């Protein structure tokens, strides 16, 4: 059975959560009122506010940046204010505990006033101090992960072959259908095929060869699940690319990958500063055919398709 609750299915999930929370609030309040223990307006406001911050911080997927959470909570405060001041009676009810605290005529409110006027400023002070205290963090490196590629790349491989590829027009010569012609569809067709079958289609045979090349050369860094967690991965900064992440090869044209694999870290242009990438220039170790095959394998294994020139 398909999983019913897939975390992050928006916005349906969020709507469900909101509806559920509302029903919960209304029914609990109804019940408490019935047994004569209704929550005060002030308490209700605080609870709604806390529930909202909980949902924004822990339920919404992908996580919201904190600036957005602050904005939403500001809006929430306004909404709650409008809610409690909607009519005279509820406004009276809302401000009663606040006024009582200020007047502090009874014991409980005396304590509440001490807490409000001593502890809260103190906490705010500590928070401000912590916020302003200089912290010593590493300087950030503004590395462009995917710098603009050159228009064409000259690849000179170990077998002494020199080839020039125009990135806009070159195609992976191994991404071919059963008739041997280039095909964007062939990967879709054989995505679930078995490259180890004896008479696997040509495309899958190339995928298998690419896999062998990957496990001889790349998995030390890029990991045997292609997730960038190879055994050497943690020695490097920047860390090796995680091909299963939608932010790497899934975003790239196949020829961009050809350029990156053949030229590696040393081939990065100016924007690639600080050029600290450990990615080897594979033209010094593989043939162009091997590079194309390993790229074919990476796409097949992750199930991503290369970006087309659109
Ligand atoms: C010594 C470790 C190491 C090995 C071995 C290695 N890589 Fe990398 N690779 C990296 C690092 C580090 C990065 C990230 C920095 C960068 O983009 O240059 C990277 C980046 C890449 C990228 C760029 C992805 C992107 O999103 O831009 C591709 C493609 C890639 N590697 C393919 C390969 C292939 C194919 C092999 C094997 C033939 C291989 N790598 C072997 C370290 C390695």
Boltz pocket constraint, residues with backbone or C-beta under 6 A from the ligand:
constraints:
  - pocket:
      binder: B
      contacts: [[A, 145], [A, 146], [A, 213], [A, 214], [A, 217], [A, 218], [A, 219], [A, 220], [A, 221], [A, 222], [A, 232], [A, 236], [A, 238], [A, 239], [A, 240], [A, 241], [A, 247], [A, 248], [A, 249], [A, 257], [A, 260], [A, 261], [A, 264], [A, 265], [A, 277], [A, 278], [A, 279], [A, 280], [A, 282], [A, 294], [A, 295]]
      max_distance: 6.0
